[in-house]
């Protein structure tokens, strides 16, 4: 009986845990980036404010929350926009934004090469 109760408890515990989010797709993120972001951020640059590129050192310097969670900081920027950058909350899905963030982080960590 004790084993059965333990098994039921374990099953309930596992089923009540939130499912792990699907891993972000950097290939898809690159496609979405090229369609929606590259006009201003081609090659990790910034045609509006040249000092605010998508290079890692610049992201660390100006993007809130980047140092505590790289992709989280990028997701917030893409979702809500800031200054000259428009919000993409109503344009892209959460998964698409996560994919773009993963792509930007991947490119930034490799120097956009």
C-alpha distances in whole Angstrom, upper triangle without the diagonal:
4,5,5,6,9,10,11,12,14,15,17,18,20,21,22,25,28,29,32,35,37,39,43,46,49,51,50,51,54,55,54,56,59,59,59,59,62,65,65,62,64,63,61,64,65,68,68,67,68,67,63,62,59,59,57,59,60,57,56,59,59,55,53,50,51,50,47,45,48,47,46,49,51,48,49,53,53,51,53,56,59,62,64,61,59,56,54,51,53,54,51,47,45,44,48,48,46,47,51,49,48,51,53,51,51,55,56,54,56,59,60,61
4,5,5,6,9,10,10,12,14,15,16,18,20,21,23,26,28,30,34,36,38,41,44,47,49,49,49,52,54,53,54,57,58,57,58,60,63,63,60,62,61,59,62,63,66,66,65,66,64,61,60,57,57,54,56,58,54,53,56,56,53,50,47,48,47,44,43,45,44,43,47,48,46,47,51,51,49,51,54,56,60,62,59,58,54,52,50,51,53,50,46,43,42,46,47,44,45,49,47,46,49,51,49,49,53,53,51,54,57,57,59
4,5,5,6,9,10,10,12,14,15,16,18,20,21,25,26,28,31,33,35,39,41,44,46,46,47,50,51,50,52,55,55,55,56,58,61,61,58,60,59,57,60,61,64,64,64,64,63,59,58,55,55,52,55,56,52,52,55,55,51,49,46,46,46,42,41,44,43,42,45,47,45,46,49,49,48,50,53,55,59,61,57,56,53,51,48,50,51,48,44,41,40,44,45,42,43,47,45,43,47,49,47,47,50,51,49,51,55,55,56
4,5,5,6,9,10,11,12,14,15,16,18,20,24,25,27,30,32,35,38,41,44,46,45,46,49,50,49,51,54,54,54,55,57,60,60,58,59,58,56,60,60,64,64,63,64,62,59,58,54,55,52,55,56,52,52,55,55,51,49,46,47,46,43,41,44,42,41,45,46,44,45,49,48,46,49,52,54,58,60,56,55,51,49,47,48,49,46,42,40,39,43,44,41,42,46,45,43,46,48,46,47,50,51,49,52,55,55,56
4,5,5,6,9,10,10,12,14,15,16,19,22,24,26,29,32,34,37,40,43,46,45,45,49,50,49,50,53,54,53,53,56,59,59,57,58,57,55,58,59,62,62,61,62,61,57,56,53,54,51,54,54,51,50,53,53,49,47,44,45,44,41,40,42,41,40,43,45,42,43,47,47,45,47,50,52,56,58,55,53,50,48,45,47,48,45,41,39,38,42,42,40,41,45,43,42,46,47,45,46,50,50,48,51,54,54,56
4,5,5,6,9,10,10,12,14,15,17,20,22,24,27,30,32,35,38,41,43,43,43,46,48,47,48,51,52,51,51,54,57,56,54,56,55,53,56,57,60,60,59,60,58,55,54,50,51,48,51,52,48,47,50,50,47,45,41,42,42,38,37,40,38,37,41,42,40,41,45,45,43,45,48,51,54,56,53,52,48,46,44,46,47,44,40,37,36,40,40,38,39,43,41,40,43,45,43,43,47,47,45,48,51,51,53
4,5,5,6,9,10,11,12,14,16,19,20,22,26,27,30,33,36,39,41,40,41,44,45,45,46,49,50,49,50,52,55,55,53,54,53,51,55,56,59,59,58,59,57,54,53,49,50,47,50,51,47,47,50,50,46,44,41,42,41,38,36,39,37,36,40,41,39,40,44,44,42,44,47,50,54,55,52,50,47,45,42,44,45,42,38,36,34,38,39,36,37,41,40,38,41,43,41,42,45,46,44,47,50,50,51
4,5,5,6,9,10,11,12,14,18,19,22,25,27,30,33,36,39,41,40,41,44,45,44,46,49,49,48,49,52,54,54,52,54,53,51,54,55,58,58,58,58,57,54,53,49,50,48,50,51,47,47,50,49,46,44,40,41,41,38,36,39,37,36,40,41,38,39,43,43,41,43,46,49,52,54,50,49,45,44,41,42,43,40,37,34,33,37,38,35,37,40,39,38,41,43,41,42,46,46,45,47,50,50,52
4,5,5,6,9,10,11,13,16,18,20,24,26,29,32,35,38,40,39,40,43,44,43,45,48,48,47,48,50,53,53,51,52,52,50,53,53,56,56,55,56,55,51,51,47,48,45,48,49,45,44,47,47,43,41,38,39,39,35,34,36,35,34,37,39,36,37,41,41,39,41,44,46,50,52,49,47,44,42,39,41,42,39,36,33,32,36,37,34,36,39,38,36,40,42,40,40,44,44,43,46,48,49,51
4,5,5,6,9,10,11,15,16,18,21,24,26,29,32,35,37,37,37,40,42,41,42,45,46,45,45,48,51,50,48,50,49,47,50,51,54,54,53,54,53,49,48,45,45,43,45,46,43,42,45,45,41,39,36,37,36,33,32,34,33,32,35,37,34,36,39,39,37,39,42,45,49,50,47,46,42,40,38,40,41,38,34,31,30,34,34,32,33,37,35,34,37,39,37,37,41,42,40,42,45,46,47
4,5,5,6,8,10,13,14,17,20,22,25,28,31,34,36,35,36,39,40,39,41,44,44,43,44,47,50,49,47,49,48,46,49,50,53,53,53,54,52,49,48,44,45,43,46,46,43,42,46,45,41,40,36,37,37,34,32,34,32,31,35,36,34,35,39,38,36,39,42,44,48,49,46,45,41,39,36,38,39,36,32,30,29,32,33,30,32,35,34,33,36,38,37,37,41,41,40,42,45,45,47
4,6,5,6,9,12,14,17,20,22,25,28,31,34,36,35,35,39,40,39,40,44,43,42,43,46,49,49,47,48,48,46,49,49,52,52,52,53,52,48,47,44,45,43,45,46,42,42,45,44,40,38,35,36,36,33,31,34,32,30,34,35,32,33,37,37,35,37,40,43,46,48,44,43,39,38,35,36,37,35,31,28,28,32,32,30,32,35,34,33,36,38,36,37,41,41,40,43,46,45,47
4,6,5,7,10,12,15,18,21,23,26,29,32,35,34,34,37,38,37,39,42,42,41,42,44,47,47,45,46,46,44,47,47,50,50,49,50,49,45,45,41,42,40,42,43,39,39,42,41,37,35,32,33,33,30,28,31,29,28,31,33,30,31,35,35,33,35,38,40,44,46,43,41,38,36,33,35,36,33,30,27,27,30,31,28,30,33,32,31,34,36,34,35,38,39,37,40,43,43,45
4,5,5,9,10,12,15,18,20,23,26,29,32,31,31,34,36,34,36,39,39,39,39,42,45,45,42,44,43,41,44,45,48,48,48,49,47,44,43,39,40,38,40,41,38,37,40,40,36,34,31,32,32,29,27,29,27,26,30,31,29,30,33,33,31,34,37,39,43,44,41,40,36,34,32,34,35,31,28,25,24,28,28,26,27,31,29,28,31,33,32,32,36,36,35,37,40,40,42
4,6,8,9,12,15,17,20,23,26,29,31,30,30,34,35,34,35,39,38,38,39,41,44,44,42,44,43,41,44,45,48,48,48,49,48,44,43,39,41,39,41,42,38,38,41,40,37,35,32,32,33,30,28,30,28,26,30,31,28,30,33,32,30,33,36,39,42,44,40,39,35,33,30,32,33,30,26,24,23,27,27,25,27,30,29,28,31,34,32,33,36,37,36,38,41,41,43
4,6,9,12,15,18,20,23,26,30,32,30,30,34,35,33,35,38,38,37,38,41,43,43,41,43,43,41,44,44,47,46,46,47,46,42,42,38,40,38,40,40,37,36,39,38,35,33,30,31,31,28,26,28,26,25,28,29,27,28,31,31,29,31,34,37,40,42,39,37,33,32,29,30,32,29,25,23,23,26,27,24,27,30,28,28,31,33,31,32,36,36,36,38,41,41,43
4,6,9,12,15,17,20,23,26,29,28,28,31,32,31,32,36,36,35,35,38,41,40,38,40,40,37,40,41,44,44,43,44,43,39,38,35,36,34,37,37,33,33,36,35,32,30,26,27,28,24,23,25,23,22,25,26,24,25,29,28,26,29,32,34,38,39,36,35,31,30,27,29,30,27,24,21,20,24,24,21,24,27,25,24,28,30,28,29,32,33,32,35,37,37,39
4,6,9,12,15,17,20,23,26,25,24,28,29,27,29,32,32,31,32,34,37,37,35,37,36,34,37,37,40,40,40,41,40,36,35,32,33,31,34,34,31,31,34,33,29,27,24,25,26,23,20,22,20,19,22,23,20,22,25,25,23,25,28,31,35,36,33,31,28,26,23,25,26,23,20,17,17,20,20,18,20,23,22,21,25,27,25,26,30,30,30,32,35,34,37
4,6,9,12,15,18,21,23,22,22,25,26,25,27,30,30,29,30,33,36,35,33,35,35,33,36,36,39,39,39,40,39,36,34,31,32,31,33,34,30,30,34,33,29,28,25,25,26,23,20,22,19,19,22,23,20,22,25,24,22,25,28,31,35,36,32,31,28,25,23,25,25,22,18,16,15,18,19,16,18,21,21,20,23,25,24,24,28,29,28,30,33,32,34
4,6,9,12,15,18,20,19,19,23,24,23,24,28,28,27,28,30,33,33,31,32,32,30,33,34,37,37,37,37,36,33,31,28,29,27,30,31,27,27,31,30,26,25,22,22,23,20,17,19,16,16,20,20,18,20,23,22,21,24,26,29,33,34,30,29,26,24,22,24,24,21,18,15,13,17,17,14,16,19,18,16,20,22,20,21,24,25,24,27,29,29,31
4,6,9,12,15,17,16,16,19,21,19,21,24,24,24,24,27,30,29,27,29,28,27,30,30,33,34,34,34,34,30,28,25,26,25,28,28,25,25,29,28,24,23,20,20,22,19,16,17,14,14,17,17,15,17,20,19,18,21,23,26,30,31,27,26,23,20,19,21,21,17,14,11,9,13,13,10,12,15,14,13,17,19,18,18,22,23,22,25,27,26,29
4,6,9,12,14,13,14,17,18,17,19,22,22,22,23,25,28,28,26,27,27,25,29,30,33,33,33,34,33,30,28,24,26,25,28,28,25,26,29,28,25,24,22,21,23,21,17,17,14,15,18,18,15,18,21,19,18,22,24,27,31,31,27,26,23,20,19,21,20,17,14,11,9,12,13,10,10,14,14,12,15,18,17,17,20,22,21,23,26,25,27
4,6,9,12,12,12,15,16,16,17,20,21,21,21,23,26,26,24,25,24,23,26,27,30,31,31,31,31,28,25,22,23,21,25,25,22,23,27,26,23,23,21,19,21,19,16,15,12,14,17,16,14,18,20,18,18,22,23,26,30,30,26,25,23,20,20,22,21,17,15,12,9,12,12,9,9,12,12,9,12,15,14,13,17,18,18,19,22,21,23
4,6,9,9,8,11,13,12,14,16,18,17,17,19,23,23,20,21,20,19,23,24,27,28,28,28,28,24,22,18,20,19,23,23,20,21,24,24,20,21,19,17,19,18,15,13,10,12,15,13,12,15,17,15,16,19,20,23,26,26,23,22,20,17,17,19,18,14,13,11,7,9,9,6,5,8,8,6,9,11,11,11,14,16,16,17,20,18,20
4,6,5,6,9,10,11,12,14,16,16,16,18,21,22,19,19,19,18,22,23,26,27,28,28,28,25,22,18,20,20,23,23,21,23,26,25,22,23,22,20,22,21,18,16,13,15,17,15,14,18,18,16,17,21,21,24,27,27,23,23,21,18,19,20,18,14,13,12,9,9,10,8,5,8,10,7,8,11,12,11,13,16,16,17,19,17,19
4,5,5,6,9,10,10,12,14,15,14,15,19,19,16,16,15,15,18,20,23,25,25,25,25,22,19,15,17,17,20,21,18,20,23,23,20,22,21,18,20,21,17,14,12,15,16,14,14,17,17,15,17,21,21,23,26,25,21,22,20,18,19,21,19,15,15,14,11,10,11,9,6,7,8,6,4,8,9,8,9,12,13,13,15,13,15
4,5,5,6,9,10,11,13,14,15,15,18,19,17,16,15,16,19,21,24,26,26,26,27,24,21,17,19,19,23,23,21,24,26,26,23,25,24,22,24,24,21,18,15,18,20,17,17,20,20,17,19,23,23,25,28,26,23,23,22,19,21,22,19,16,16,16,13,11,13,12,8,9,11,9,7,11,12,10,11,15,15,15,17,14,15
4,5,5,6,8,10,11,12,13,14,17,19,17,16,17,17,20,21,23,25,26,26,27,24,21,18,20,21,24,24,22,24,27,26,23,25,24,22,24,25,21,18,15,18,19,16,15,19,19,16,17,21,21,24,26,25,21,21,19,16,18,19,16,12,13,13,10,8,10,10,6,8,11,10,8,12,14,13,13,16,18,18,19,17,18
4,5,5,6,9,10,10,11,12,15,16,14,14,14,14,17,18,20,22,23,23,23,20,18,15,17,17,21,20,18,21,23,22,19,21,20,18,21,22,18,15,12,15,16,12,12,15,15,12,14,18,17,20,23,22,18,18,17,14,15,17,14,11,12,12,9,7,8,8,4,4,7,7,5,8,10,10,11,13,15,16,17,14,16
4,5,5,6,9,10,10,10,13,14,12,11,11,12,15,16,19,21,22,21,22,20,17,14,15,17,20,20,18,21,23,22,20,23,22,20,22,23,20,17,14,17,18,14,14,18,17,14,16,20,19,21,23,22,18,19,18,16,18,19,16,14,15,15,13,10,11,11,8,6,9,9,6,8,11,10,9,12,14,14,15,12,13
4,5,5,6,9,10,10,13,15,13,12,13,14,17,18,20,22,23,23,25,22,19,17,19,20,24,23,21,24,26,25,23,25,25,23,26,26,23,20,17,20,20,17,16,19,18,15,17,20,20,23,24,22,19,19,18,15,18,18,15,13,14,15,13,10,12,13,9,8,12,12,9,11,15,14,13,16,18,18,18,15,16
4,5,5,6,8,9,12,13,12,13,14,14,16,17,19,20,22,22,23,20,18,16,18,20,23,22,20,23,25,23,21,23,23,21,24,25,21,19,16,18,18,14,14,16,15,12,14,17,16,19,21,20,16,15,15,12,14,14,11,9,11,12,11,7,9,11,8,7,10,11,9,11,14,14,14,16,19,19,19,16,18
4,5,5,5,6,9,10,9,9,11,10,13,13,15,17,18,18,20,17,14,12,15,17,20,18,17,20,22,20,18,20,21,19,22,23,20,17,14,17,16,12,13,15,14,11,13,16,15,17,19,17,14,14,14,12,15,16,12,11,13,14,13,9,9,11,9,6,9,10,8,8,12,12,11,13,16,16,16,13,15
4,6,6,5,8,10,9,8,10,11,13,14,15,17,19,19,21,18,16,14,16,19,22,20,19,23,24,23,21,24,24,22,25,27,23,20,18,20,20,16,16,19,17,14,17,19,17,20,21,19,16,16,16,14,17,18,14,13,16,17,16,12,13,15,12,10,13,14,11,11,15,15,13,15,18,18,17,13,15
4,6,7,8,11,11,11,13,14,15,15,16,18,20,20,23,20,18,16,19,22,25,23,21,25,26,24,22,25,26,24,27,28,25,22,20,21,21,17,17,19,17,14,16,18,17,20,21,18,15,15,15,13,16,15,12,11,14,16,16,12,13,15,13,11,14,16,13,14,17,18,16,18,21,21,21,17,19
4,6,7,9,9,11,13,13,14,13,14,15,17,18,20,18,16,15,18,20,23,21,19,23,24,21,19,22,23,21,25,26,23,20,18,19,18,15,14,16,14,11,13,15,13,16,17,15,12,11,11,9,13,13,9,9,13,15,15,11,11,14,12,10,13,15,13,13,16,17,16,18,21,21,20,17,20
4,6,6,6,8,10,10,10,10,11,12,14,15,17,14,12,11,14,17,19,17,16,19,20,18,17,19,21,19,22,24,21,18,16,18,16,13,13,15,12,10,13,14,12,14,15,13,10,10,11,10,14,15,12,12,15,16,16,12,11,14,13,9,11,14,12,10,14,15,14,15,18,18,17,14,17
4,5,5,4,8,8,9,9,10,12,14,14,16,14,12,11,14,17,19,17,17,20,21,19,18,22,23,21,24,26,23,20,18,20,19,15,16,18,15,13,16,18,15,17,18,15,12,13,15,14,18,18,15,15,18,19,19,15,14,17,15,11,13,15,12,11,15,15,13,14,18,17,16,13,15
4,6,6,10,11,10,9,8,10,13,13,16,15,13,13,16,19,21,19,19,22,23,21,20,23,25,23,26,28,26,23,21,23,21,18,19,20,17,14,17,18,16,17,17,13,12,13,15,15,18,19,16,16,20,21,21,18,17,19,18,14,17,19,16,14,18,19,16,17,21,21,19,16,18
4,6,9,9,7,5,5,7,9,10,13,11,10,11,14,17,18,16,15,19,19,17,17,20,22,20,23,26,24,20,19,21,19,16,17,18,14,13,16,17,13,14,14,10,9,11,14,14,18,19,16,17,20,21,22,18,17,19,18,14,16,18,16,13,17,18,16,16,20,20,17,15,17
4,6,5,5,5,7,9,10,10,12,10,7,7,10,14,15,13,13,17,17,15,15,18,20,18,21,23,21,18,17,19,17,13,15,17,13,12,16,17,14,15,15,12,11,13,15,15,18,20,17,17,20,20,20,17,15,17,16,12,13,15,13,10,13,15,12,12,16,16,14,11,14
4,5,6,7,8,12,13,12,14,13,10,9,11,15,17,15,15,19,20,19,18,22,23,20,23,26,23,20,19,21,20,16,18,20,17,15,19,20,17,18,19,16,14,16,18,17,21,22,19,19,22,22,22,18,17,19,17,13,15,16,13,11,14,15,12,12,16,15,13,10,12
4,5,9,11,14,14,12,14,13,9,8,9,13,15,14,14,18,19,18,18,22,23,20,22,24,22,19,18,21,19,16,19,21,18,17,21,22,19,20,21,19,17,19,20,20,23,25,22,21,23,23,22,19,18,19,17,14,15,15,12,10,13,13,9,10,13,12,9,6,8
4,7,10,12,12,10,11,10,6,5,6,10,12,10,11,14,15,15,14,18,19,16,18,21,19,15,15,18,16,13,16,18,15,14,18,19,17,17,18,16,14,17,18,18,21,23,21,20,22,22,21,18,16,17,16,12,12,13,11,8,10,11,8,8,11,11,9,6,9
4,7,9,9,7,9,8,5,6,8,11,12,10,11,15,15,14,15,18,20,17,20,23,21,18,18,20,18,15,18,19,16,15,19,20,17,16,16,14,13,16,18,19,22,24,22,21,24,24,24,21,19,20,19,15,15,17,14,11,14,15,12,11,14,14,11,9,12
4,6,6,5,7,6,5,7,10,13,14,11,12,15,15,13,14,17,20,18,20,23,22,19,19,20,17,15,17,18,14,14,18,18,14,14,13,11,10,14,16,17,20,22,20,20,23,23,24,21,19,20,20,16,16,18,16,13,16,17,14,13,17,17,15,13,16
4,6,6,9,9,9,11,14,17,17,14,15,19,18,16,17,20,23,21,24,27,25,22,22,23,21,18,20,21,17,16,20,19,16,15,14,11,11,14,17,18,22,23,21,22,25,26,26,23,21,23,22,19,19,22,19,16,19,21,18,17,21,21,18,16,18
4,6,9,9,10,12,15,18,18,14,15,19,17,15,16,19,22,21,24,26,25,22,22,23,20,18,20,19,15,16,19,18,14,13,10,8,9,12,15,17,21,22,21,22,25,25,26,23,21,23,23,20,20,23,21,18,20,22,20,19,22,23,20,18,21
4,6,6,8,11,13,16,15,11,13,16,14,12,14,17,20,19,21,24,23,21,21,22,19,17,20,19,15,16,19,18,14,12,10,9,10,14,17,19,22,24,23,23,26,26,27,25,22,24,24,20,20,22,21,17,19,22,19,17,21,22,19,18,21
4,5,6,10,11,14,13,10,13,15,14,13,15,18,21,19,21,24,24,21,22,23,20,18,21,21,17,18,21,21,17,15,14,12,13,17,19,21,24,26,25,25,28,28,28,26,23,24,24,20,20,22,20,17,19,21,18,16,19,19,16,15,18
4,6,9,10,12,11,7,10,12,10,10,12,16,18,17,18,22,22,19,20,21,18,17,20,20,16,18,21,20,17,15,14,13,14,18,20,22,25,27,26,26,28,28,28,26,23,24,24,21,20,22,20,17,18,20,17,15,18,19,15,16,18
4,7,8,10,10,6,8,10,9,7,9,13,15,14,16,19,18,16,17,18,14,13,16,16,13,14,17,17,14,12,11,11,11,15,17,18,21,24,23,22,25,24,25,23,20,21,21,17,16,19,17,14,15,17,15,13,16,17,14,14,18
4,5,8,9,6,7,11,10,10,10,14,16,14,16,19,18,15,16,17,14,12,16,16,13,14,18,18,15,14,14,13,12,16,17,18,21,24,22,21,24,23,23,21,18,19,19,15,14,16,15,11,12,14,12,10,13,14,11,11,14
4,6,8,6,6,10,11,10,10,13,14,12,14,17,15,12,12,14,12,10,13,14,12,12,16,17,14,14,15,15,13,16,17,17,20,22,21,19,21,20,20,18,15,16,15,12,11,12,11,7,9,11,9,6,10,11,9,8,12
4,6,5,6,9,10,11,11,15,15,12,13,17,16,12,13,16,14,12,16,17,15,15,19,20,18,18,18,18,16,19,20,20,23,26,24,23,24,23,23,21,18,18,17,15,13,14,12,9,9,10,8,5,8,9,6,7,11
4,5,5,6,9,10,10,13,13,9,10,13,13,9,12,14,12,11,15,16,15,16,19,20,18,18,20,20,18,21,21,22,24,27,25,24,25,23,22,21,18,18,17,15,13,13,13,9,8,10,9,5,6,9,7,9,12
4,6,5,6,9,10,13,14,10,10,14,14,12,15,16,14,14,17,18,16,18,21,22,20,19,20,20,19,22,23,24,26,29,28,26,28,26,26,24,22,21,21,19,16,17,16,13,12,14,12,9,10,12,10,12,15
4,5,5,6,8,11,13,10,11,15,15,12,14,16,13,12,16,16,14,16,19,19,17,15,16,16,16,19,20,21,23,26,25,24,26,24,25,23,20,20,20,18,15,17,16,13,12,15,13,10,12,14,11,13,16
4,5,6,5,8,10,7,9,12,11,9,11,12,9,9,12,13,11,13,16,16,14,14,15,16,14,17,17,19,20,24,23,21,23,21,21,20,17,17,17,15,12,14,14,10,10,13,12,9,11,13,12,13,16
4,6,6,8,9,6,6,10,10,9,12,13,10,11,14,14,13,16,18,18,17,16,17,19,17,20,20,21,23,26,26,24,25,23,23,23,19,19,20,18,14,16,16,13,11,14,14,11,11,15,13,15,18
4,6,8,10,9,9,13,14,12,15,15,12,13,16,16,14,17,19,19,17,15,16,17,17,20,21,22,24,27,27,26,27,25,26,25,22,21,22,20,17,19,19,16,15,18,17,13,15,17,16,17,20
4,6,9,8,10,13,14,12,14,14,10,11,14,13,11,14,16,15,13,11,12,14,13,17,17,19,21,24,24,23,25,23,24,23,19,20,21,18,16,18,19,15,15,18,17,14,16,19,17,18,21
4,6,6,8,11,11,9,11,10,7,8,11,9,8,11,13,13,11,10,12,14,12,15,15,16,18,21,21,20,21,19,21,20,16,16,18,16,13,15,16,13,12,16,16,13,15,18,17,17,21
4,6,8,9,10,10,11,10,6,9,11,9,8,12,13,12,12,11,13,16,14,16,15,17,18,21,22,21,22,19,21,21,17,17,19,17,14,17,18,15,14,18,19,16,17,21,20,21,24
4,6,5,6,7,9,7,5,8,10,9,10,13,14,14,14,14,16,19,17,18,17,18,18,22,23,21,21,18,20,20,16,15,18,17,13,15,17,15,13,17,18,16,16,20,20,21,24
4,6,5,4,7,7,5,7,10,10,10,13,14,15,15,15,17,19,17,19,18,18,19,23,23,21,21,18,19,19,16,14,16,15,11,13,15,12,10,14,15,12,13,16,16,17,21
4,6,6,10,10,8,11,13,13,14,16,18,18,18,18,20,22,20,22,21,22,23,26,26,24,24,21,22,22,19,17,19,18,14,15,17,15,12,15,16,13,13,17,17,19,22
4,7,9,8,8,11,13,13,14,17,18,18,19,19,22,24,22,23,22,22,22,26,26,24,23,20,21,22,18,16,19,18,15,15,18,16,13,16,18,16,15,19,20,21,24
4,6,5,6,9,10,11,12,14,15,17,17,18,21,23,20,21,20,20,20,23,23,21,20,17,17,18,15,13,15,15,11,12,15,13,10,13,16,14,13,17,18,19,22
4,5,5,6,9,10,11,13,14,16,16,17,20,21,18,20,18,18,19,22,22,19,19,16,16,16,13,11,13,12,8,9,11,10,7,10,12,10,10,14,15,16,19
4,5,5,6,9,10,10,12,14,15,16,19,20,17,18,16,15,16,19,19,16,16,13,12,13,10,8,9,9,5,6,9,8,6,10,12,11,11,15,16,16,19
4,5,5,6,9,10,10,12,13,15,18,20,17,17,15,15,14,18,18,16,15,12,13,14,10,9,12,11,8,10,13,12,10,13,15,14,15,18,19,19,23
4,5,5,6,9,10,11,11,12,15,17,14,15,14,14,15,18,18,17,17,14,15,15,12,11,13,12,9,11,13,11,10,14,15,13,14,18,18,18,22
4,5,5,6,8,10,10,11,15,15,12,13,12,12,13,16,16,14,15,12,13,12,9,9,11,9,5,9,10,8,8,12,12,11,13,16,16,16,19
4,5,5,6,8,10,12,16,16,13,13,11,10,10,14,13,11,11,9,10,10,6,6,9,8,6,9,11,10,10,14,15,14,16,19,19,18,22
4,6,5,6,8,9,13,15,12,12,9,10,10,13,14,13,13,11,13,13,9,10,13,11,9,13,15,13,13,17,18,17,19,21,21,21,24
4,6,6,5,7,10,11,8,9,8,9,10,14,14,13,14,13,15,14,10,11,13,11,9,13,14,12,13,16,16,15,18,20,20,19,22
4,6,5,9,12,12,8,8,6,6,8,11,10,9,11,10,12,10,7,9,11,8,8,12,12,11,13,16,16,15,18,20,20,18,22
4,6,9,13,13,10,9,5,5,5,8,9,8,9,8,11,10,7,10,12,11,10,14,15,14,15,18,19,19,21,23,23,22,25
4,7,10,11,9,7,4,7,6,10,11,11,13,12,15,14,11,13,16,14,13,17,18,16,18,21,21,20,23,26,25,24,27
4,7,8,5,5,4,7,9,11,12,12,15,14,17,15,12,14,16,14,13,17,17,15,17,20,20,19,22,24,23,22,25
4,6,5,7,7,11,12,15,15,16,18,18,20,19,15,18,19,17,16,19,20,17,18,22,21,20,23,25,23,22,26
4,6,8,10,13,15,17,18,19,21,21,24,22,19,21,22,19,19,22,22,19,21,24,23,21,24,26,24,23,27
4,6,10,13,15,17,16,18,21,21,23,21,18,21,22,18,18,22,21,18,21,24,22,21,24,26,24,22,26
4,7,9,12,14,13,14,17,18,20,17,14,17,18,15,15,18,18,15,18,21,19,18,22,23,22,20,24
4,6,9,10,10,12,15,16,18,16,13,17,18,15,15,19,19,17,19,22,21,21,24,26,24,22,26
4,6,8,8,10,12,12,15,13,11,14,16,13,14,17,18,16,19,21,21,21,24,26,25,23,27
4,5,5,6,9,10,12,10,8,12,13,11,12,16,16,15,18,20,20,20,23,25,25,22,26
4,6,6,7,8,11,10,9,12,14,13,13,17,18,17,19,22,22,23,25,27,27,25,28
4,6,8,10,13,11,11,14,16,15,16,19,20,20,22,24,25,25,28,30,30,27,30
4,7,10,12,10,9,13,14,13,15,18,18,18,20,22,22,23,26,27,27,25,28
4,7,8,6,6,10,10,10,12,14,15,15,18,19,20,21,24,25,25,23,26
4,5,5,6,9,10,11,12,14,15,16,18,20,21,22,24,26,27,24,27
4,5,5,6,9,10,10,12,14,15,16,18,20,21,22,24,25,24,27
4,5,5,6,9,10,10,12,14,15,16,18,20,21,23,24,22,25
4,5,5,6,9,10,11,12,14,15,16,18,20,21,22,20,23
4,5,5,6,9,10,10,12,14,15,16,18,20,21,19,22
4,5,5,6,9,10,10,12,14,15,16,18,20,18,21
4,5,5,6,9,10,10,12,14,15,17,18,16,19
4,5,5,6,9,10,10,12,14,15,16,14,17
4,5,5,6,8,10,10,12,14,15,14,17
4,6,5,6,9,10,11,12,14,13,16
4,5,5,6,8,10,11,12,10,13
4,5,5,6,8,10,10,9,12
4,5,5,6,9,10,10,13
4,6,5,6,9,8,10
4,5,5,6,5,7
4,5,5,6,9
4,6,8,10
4,6,6
4,5
4
